[in-house]
Amino acid sequence: MLEGLPPHRPTHVLRLDTDEKSARAMTDLLGEMFDPTETAVAAFEDEDGKTWRLEAYFADEPDEAFVRGLIRPVIGAQADEAEFRTIAEQDWVRSSLEGLKPVRAGRFLIHGSHDREARRANDLAIEIEAALAFGTGHHGTTLGCLRALVAERKRRRPRHVLDVGTGTGILAFAAAKDLRRPVVAGDLDGEAVTTARENARLNGLGPWLKLYHAGGTRHRMAARDRHFDLVFANILARPLRLLAPSLARVVAPGGTLVLSGLIERDVPSVLSAYRHQGFALSKRGVIEGWVHLVLRRGGAAPRHRTNSVRTP
């Protein structure tokens, strides 16, 4: 299980071995206390089937005393055993590549340069190197969106695709490579846009990618009313709720909206936000604890607030 997406530049990590109940409790606690764009917290079961490891990655140096104080009510004196380490930038990139195997979703194959031999003749292969911008295709959020794209292509051939929060660009690349049509993709993080542009060149998709640097749809390439018949937003719950009106505005009639970056407890509030914009849930999937939602227009009509006027 994991709370938050790995920060673009993790500089410090906390590691602690404990039991499953404590690891899960601390994952929830730290996930609530820290900004999910700056901190990622994960808990993994060890090979012995008993020990669980808690790992928390921080974009900036954490206050160790504060963190120990947070987890002490959960694990008592064991909080003093928590190990804090500094991560060199090159170590993060190297560790991101360790053990990564090619990822398949239908005909899509996401791989690093070290796995080019895994490509098959009929694959739609995308080569991505781990970078400081998040996204290698191995994370459940990205894989869920890729599977949603596979399912969408069995249903129809989208003409206009938008990828909001593109990261390293995987979803945009997959759509462009399959459809052979220009795809619009943007990110709030300038480094992510730079990384996506470099990856697009690496995959020979430069002419098919229209990249922008802005949050949500706040760019002329994305802010096109009812234009996109397939929209991806692989972000996190809070920004997805806030973006509901603007994302709804750009989805074409009969269009599909794929949301990801959610854990189970986020789903009701996110669904509610989009149902108020006229979307209905078509499919829900879970991969490694991460939920992706496929929505289509056709739910309840958007609700508008009206001011009642009393007359004497």
Summary of the structure (lengths in Angstrom):
residues: 312
radius of gyration: 20.6
end to end distance: 59.2
largest distance: 79.9
contacts: 1026
relative contact order: 0.10
helix: 37%
strand: 28%
